[in-house]
């Protein structure tokens, strides 16, 4: 009889305990999920707000603007817009006939001045060798001065010849860098004017990225820190390093007003936007599938190295 009562009481005890245990499982799972969510939220907050990275970046590049140093008609234009050119490749040829004639005229002037100077120097030497009875001191000084003036004219003619030759060389405009011809507007037959931009070359060896970081993140960035760059439209990472940080930005409040006083913009005391400081990133390796274009949007992340104590 006792065995039956013991056996009958066991299921009753099990039935009384199981519901409490089953009710505690969801609570424990919920607490674990809340803790995991809090940890992930904190990590995301640190990565988003604390890590030195920015979406406000852009690809930069140097552009070489070429303006003719001599005027004339464009007789040859062997390049097209967006064409890649190497350093030393011809870009534009200006009509050189007037400058070839100028070189010949300058050469003739040099020959004439050289002959005149040679003659006057010889006369001065002859007068210098005569006695005071044959040539007075004043006469010798006059011939010596005339010889010096003739020699100066000769040197001036030589300088004019060099200038004429230089102008002739300048009719042939060549690329000073490796890069791409961009926004080409001049056409063959146009008249090129001194000092007016005719051809622009995007320097292929000068690309870099500027990341505009909030001033609150500048303290953790140092020159030489590794950096990663993502361009809008590309998933491939471009590796680089911090080259330098800008040491000045425009301060709007420093600009004077109409009467010369400081023009200070009012702000809300509880809202203060962080200034943006340009950080120059040198590109160490650009994958072959990425085409760099000046002005492209970039995301920049800096990986601060461990600092020495």
C-alpha positions as CSV (number, residue, x, y, z in Angstrom):
1,X,0.0,0.0,0.0
2,X,2.9,2.4,0.8
3,X,4.6,1.6,-2.5
4,X,1.5,2.7,-4.4
5,X,1.3,6.0,-2.5
6,X,4.9,6.7,-3.2
7,X,4.5,6.0,-6.8
8,X,1.4,8.1,-7.1
9,X,3.1,11.1,-5.3
10,X,6.1,11.2,-7.7
11,X,4.1,12.4,-10.8
12,X,2.4,14.9,-8.6
13,X,5.7,16.5,-7.5
14,X,7.0,16.5,-11.1
15,X,3.8,18.2,-12.2
16,X,4.1,20.9,-9.5
17,X,7.8,21.8,-10.3
18,X,7.8,21.8,-14.2
19,X,5.6,24.7,-14.8
20,X,7.8,27.1,-12.8
21,X,10.9,25.9,-14.6
22,X,9.2,26.3,-18.0
23,X,8.1,29.8,-17.1
24,X,11.6,30.9,-16.1
25,X,13.1,29.8,-19.5
26,X,11.6,32.6,-21.5
27,X,12.7,35.2,-18.9
28,X,16.2,34.0,-19.0
29,X,16.3,34.0,-22.8
30,X,14.8,37.5,-22.8
31,X,17.4,38.7,-20.4
32,X,20.3,37.2,-22.5
33,X,18.9,38.7,-25.6
34,X,18.6,42.1,-23.9
35,X,22.2,41.9,-22.7
36,X,23.4,40.9,-26.2
37,X,21.4,43.7,-27.8
38,X,22.9,46.2,-25.3
39,X,26.4,45.0,-26.1
40,X,25.9,45.3,-29.8
41,X,24.3,48.7,-29.4
42,X,27.3,49.9,-27.4
43,X,29.7,48.5,-29.9
44,X,27.9,50.1,-32.8
45,X,27.7,53.4,-31.0
46,X,31.5,53.3,-30.3
47,X,32.2,52.4,-33.9
48,X,29.9,55.0,-35.4
49,X,30.5,57.9,-33.0
50,X,34.0,57.2,-31.6
51,X,36.0,55.6,-34.4
52,X,37.9,58.1,-36.7
53,X,35.9,57.6,-39.9
54,X,33.8,59.7,-42.2
55,X,31.6,59.5,-45.2
56,X,32.5,63.1,-46.1
57,X,35.6,62.5,-48.3
58,X,36.5,63.2,-51.9
59,X,39.1,62.1,-54.4
60,X,41.6,64.9,-55.2
61,X,44.1,65.3,-58.0
62,X,46.4,68.0,-59.4
63,X,45.4,69.5,-62.8
64,X,48.2,71.1,-64.9
65,X,46.8,74.0,-67.0
66,X,48.9,74.8,-70.1
67,X,48.7,78.3,-71.6
68,X,50.7,79.2,-74.8
69,X,53.8,81.4,-74.2
70,X,53.6,82.5,-77.8
71,X,50.6,83.5,-80.0
72,X,49.6,82.1,-83.3
73,X,47.3,79.8,-85.2
74,X,47.0,76.2,-84.0
75,X,48.1,74.1,-87.0
76,X,48.2,70.7,-85.3
77,X,46.3,69.1,-82.4
78,X,47.3,65.5,-82.1
79,X,45.3,64.8,-78.9
80,X,41.6,64.3,-78.1
81,X,39.5,64.9,-75.0
82,X,40.1,62.4,-72.2
83,X,43.1,60.9,-74.1
84,X,46.0,59.6,-72.0
85,X,49.3,61.2,-72.8
86,X,52.8,60.5,-71.5
87,X,55.3,63.1,-70.3
88,X,56.8,64.8,-73.4
89,X,54.0,63.8,-75.8
90,X,53.0,66.6,-78.3
91,X,49.8,68.4,-77.4
92,X,49.5,71.3,-79.7
93,X,51.5,72.9,-82.5
94,X,51.4,76.7,-83.1
95,X,52.3,78.1,-86.6
96,X,56.1,78.5,-86.3
97,X,56.8,80.4,-89.6
98,X,56.9,83.8,-88.1
99,X,59.2,82.6,-85.3
100,X,61.5,80.9,-87.8
101,X,61.8,84.2,-89.6
102,X,62.5,86.0,-86.3
103,X,65.3,83.5,-85.6
104,X,66.9,84.3,-89.0
105,X,66.6,88.0,-88.5
106,X,68.2,87.7,-85.1
107,X,71.0,85.7,-86.5
108,X,71.7,88.4,-89.1
109,X,71.6,91.0,-86.4
110,X,74.1,89.1,-84.4
111,X,76.5,88.7,-87.4
112,X,76.2,92.5,-88.1
113,X,76.8,93.4,-84.5
114,X,79.8,91.0,-84.2
115,X,81.4,92.5,-87.3
116,X,80.9,96.0,-86.1
117,X,82.2,95.2,-82.6
118,X,85.2,93.5,-84.1
119,X,86.1,96.5,-86.2
120,X,85.7,99.0,-83.4
121,X,87.8,96.9,-81.0
122,X,90.5,96.7,-83.6
123,X,90.4,100.5,-84.1
124,X,90.6,101.1,-80.4
125,X,93.6,98.8,-80.1
126,X,95.4,100.7,-83.0
127,X,94.7,104.1,-81.4
128,X,95.9,102.8,-78.1
129,X,99.3,101.8,-79.7
130,X,99.9,105.3,-81.2
131,X,101.9,108.0,-79.5
132,X,100.4,111.1,-78.1
133,X,101.4,113.0,-81.3
134,X,99.4,110.7,-83.5
135,X,96.4,110.3,-81.3
136,X,95.3,112.4,-78.4
137,X,94.1,110.8,-75.1
138,X,90.6,112.0,-75.7
139,X,90.6,110.3,-79.1
140,X,91.8,107.0,-77.6
141,X,89.1,107.2,-75.0
142,X,86.5,107.8,-77.6
143,X,87.5,104.8,-79.6
144,X,87.7,102.6,-76.5
145,X,84.2,103.7,-75.5
146,X,82.9,103.0,-79.0
147,X,84.4,99.5,-78.9
148,X,82.7,98.8,-75.5
149,X,79.3,100.1,-76.9
150,X,79.7,97.9,-80.0
151,X,80.4,94.9,-77.8
152,X,77.4,95.6,-75.7
153,X,75.2,95.7,-78.9
154,X,76.7,92.4,-79.9
155,X,75.7,90.8,-76.5
156,X,72.2,92.3,-76.8
157,X,71.9,90.8,-80.3
158,X,72.9,87.4,-78.9
159,X,70.3,87.6,-76.2
160,X,67.7,88.5,-78.8
161,X,68.7,85.5,-80.8
162,X,68.3,83.2,-77.7
163,X,64.9,84.7,-77.1
164,X,63.9,84.1,-80.7
165,X,65.0,80.5,-80.5
166,X,63.1,80.0,-77.3
167,X,59.9,81.4,-78.8
168,X,60.4,79.0,-81.7
169,X,60.6,76.1,-79.3
170,X,57.5,77.3,-77.5
171,X,55.4,76.8,-80.6
172,X,55.6,73.1,-79.9
173,X,53.6,72.5,-76.7
174,X,54.2,69.1,-75.0
175,X,52.8,67.4,-71.9
176,X,54.8,68.1,-68.7
177,X,53.2,65.1,-66.9
178,X,51.6,61.7,-67.4
179,X,47.9,62.1,-67.4
180,X,44.6,62.6,-69.3
181,X,43.6,65.6,-71.4
182,X,40.5,67.0,-69.9
183,X,37.8,69.4,-71.0
184,X,39.5,70.1,-74.3
185,X,37.9,73.1,-75.9
186,X,40.6,74.3,-78.4
187,X,40.3,73.1,-82.0
188,X,42.8,73.0,-84.9
189,X,42.6,76.4,-86.7
190,X,41.9,78.4,-83.5
191,X,44.2,81.3,-82.6
192,X,46.1,80.7,-79.5
193,X,46.8,83.7,-77.3
194,X,49.6,84.2,-74.8
195,X,48.5,83.4,-71.3
196,X,45.1,82.0,-72.2
197,X,44.6,78.4,-71.0
198,X,44.4,76.0,-73.9
199,X,44.9,72.5,-72.6
200,X,44.5,70.9,-69.1
201,X,46.1,67.7,-68.0
202,X,44.9,65.6,-65.1
203,X,48.2,64.4,-63.4
204,X,47.9,60.6,-63.2
205,X,50.5,60.4,-60.6
206,X,49.0,62.8,-58.1
207,X,45.7,61.3,-56.9
208,X,45.0,61.4,-53.2
209,X,41.9,61.5,-50.9
210,X,40.8,64.2,-48.5
211,X,38.7,63.0,-45.6
212,X,36.9,65.7,-43.8
213,X,36.8,64.5,-40.2
214,X,35.0,66.0,-37.3
215,X,37.3,67.9,-34.9
216,X,36.3,65.6,-32.1
217,X,38.1,62.7,-33.9
218,X,41.3,64.5,-34.9
219,X,43.0,63.8,-31.5
220,X,43.3,60.1,-32.4
221,X,44.7,60.6,-35.9
222,X,48.4,60.8,-36.5
223,X,50.6,61.1,-39.6
224,X,51.4,57.7,-41.0
225,X,48.3,55.9,-39.5
226,X,46.9,53.2,-41.9
227,X,43.7,54.1,-43.6
228,X,41.0,52.5,-45.7
229,X,39.1,54.2,-48.5
230,X,35.8,53.2,-50.1
231,X,34.6,55.0,-53.2
232,X,30.9,55.4,-53.9
233,X,30.0,52.8,-56.5
234,X,32.9,50.5,-55.6
235,X,33.1,47.8,-53.0
236,X,36.8,47.2,-53.2
237,X,38.9,48.7,-50.5
238,X,41.8,51.1,-51.3
239,X,44.6,51.0,-48.8
240,X,46.5,54.1,-47.8
241,X,47.9,56.0,-44.9
242,X,47.5,59.4,-43.4
243,X,49.9,61.8,-45.1
244,X,49.1,65.0,-43.2
245,X,46.4,67.0,-41.5
246,X,45.4,70.5,-42.5
247,X,46.5,73.2,-40.0
248,X,43.8,75.7,-40.8
249,X,40.2,76.1,-42.0
250,X,38.0,79.1,-42.8
251,X,36.5,80.7,-39.7
252,X,33.3,82.3,-40.7
253,X,33.1,84.5,-37.5
254,X,36.4,86.1,-38.4
255,X,35.2,87.8,-41.6
256,X,34.5,91.5,-41.1
257,X,31.1,93.0,-41.8
258,X,30.4,96.1,-43.7
259,X,31.7,98.4,-41.0
260,X,34.8,96.3,-40.3
261,X,33.4,94.6,-37.2
262,X,33.4,90.9,-36.6
263,X,30.4,89.2,-38.2
264,X,29.5,86.6,-35.5
265,X,26.7,84.1,-36.3
266,X,24.4,83.3,-33.4
267,X,24.1,79.7,-32.3
268,X,22.0,77.7,-29.9
269,X,23.9,77.1,-26.6
270,X,22.8,73.5,-26.5
271,X,23.6,72.7,-30.1
272,X,27.2,73.0,-31.3
273,X,28.2,71.4,-34.6
274,X,31.8,70.0,-34.8
275,X,34.0,71.6,-37.4
276,X,35.4,69.5,-40.2
277,X,39.2,69.3,-40.6
278,X,40.7,68.0,-43.9
279,X,42.9,64.9,-43.5
280,X,45.1,64.0,-46.5
281,X,45.3,60.3,-47.3
282,X,48.0,59.0,-49.5
283,X,46.8,56.0,-51.7
284,X,49.3,53.2,-51.3
285,X,47.6,50.7,-53.6
286,X,44.7,51.3,-56.0
287,X,43.2,48.1,-57.4
288,X,43.1,47.8,-61.2
289,X,39.3,47.6,-61.3
290,X,38.9,51.1,-59.8
291,X,39.0,54.2,-62.0
292,X,39.9,57.2,-60.0
293,X,38.2,60.5,-60.9
294,X,38.8,63.8,-59.2
295,X,35.9,64.8,-57.1
296,X,34.5,61.3,-56.5
297,X,32.8,60.7,-53.1
298,X,34.8,58.6,-50.6
299,X,34.4,57.0,-47.2
300,X,37.6,57.1,-45.1
301,X,38.5,55.1,-42.1
302,X,41.7,55.6,-40.1
303,X,43.2,52.8,-38.1
304,X,45.1,54.5,-35.3
305,X,48.3,52.7,-34.3
306,X,49.2,52.0,-30.7
307,X,50.8,55.1,-29.2
308,X,53.9,54.9,-27.1
309,X,53.3,55.8,-23.5
